[in-house]
Amino acid sequence: MKSLSFKKRVLGQGMTEYIIIVALIAIAAIGVFKFFGETARNQMGGMAMELGGKDGGDAIKEAGNAADAAEKEGEEKNLGSYNGGNTTTSK
């Protein structure tokens, strides 16, 4: 009977690890879509307009502008600017 209890505990541990990994991937995906979501929407809109026989140039230009804005925002946020750029030294 002990082996059955141990087996359930091991399976539960594996499921917990799986849930944690899925949660981390979801958080990373949310961060990526926060930066590049507008770009992706504009590109898809431009492609849909082109497939429909309309000019999608404006939507594609907006996608480029959104990508530039996301790149600039990403450059401004790094480990050097973490905590407002404040550094403390202890002596």
N, C-alpha and C positions, 0 to 999 in steps of 0.2 A: 504494500500500500504506500510505502514511502516513495517509491519510484514514480508513482502517478502524481503525487503532490509536487515532487521536484520537477517533473516534466511540465506541469501546468505553470509553475513559477518561471521556468526558462522560456516557455512560449509567451508568457505575459511580458517578460523583459524584452524579448525580441519585438513584440508589438509596440511597446513603449518607445523603443529606439526608432522604429519605423515612423511613428507619429511625430517624434521630435525632428527627424530629418525632413519629413514632408512639411512641417511647420516652418523650418528654416528656409526651405526652397520657396515656399509661398511668400515669406517676408522679403526674400531677395527679389522675387518677381514683382512684388508691389513696388519696391524701390526702383526697379528698372522701368516699369510702366509709368511711374511718377515723372521720371525724367524724359522718357521718350514716347509717352502715350499720345501726346498731341501730334508728334511727328508721324507716328504710325497711322493715326486716324486720318490725317491730311493726305498721306500717301495712298491709303486705301480709297479715300474719296476721289482723289485724282485719277487713280486707275479705273475706278468704277465709271467715272465720267467719260474717260477715254473709250472704255468698252461700250458705252452707250452711244458713242458717236459724237460726243460733245468735247469741247476743249477743256482739258483738266489742268492747263498750265498754271492757273492761279492757285489751285489747291496744292500743286506740287511745289510752287514757290513758297507757300505758307508752310509746307512741311520742311523746307530748307531753313526758313526763318526759325521755326520751332526747334529744329535740330541745333542751330547755332546758339539759341538761347539756353538749351539744355546743356550744351558743351560748356558755355561760359559759367553757368551755375555749378556745374561739376568741377570746374577748375578752381572756383572760389571756395569749395568745401573740400578740405583735406585734413589730414591729421594735424598739420601745422595750425589750422584755424579752429581745431577742436577746443572747446571751452573758451571760445571768444578770443583765442590767441594769447590768453594769459598763461604765463609760465611762472612757476614758483621754484625757487631753489632753496634747498635746505642745507644749512651748514652745520 
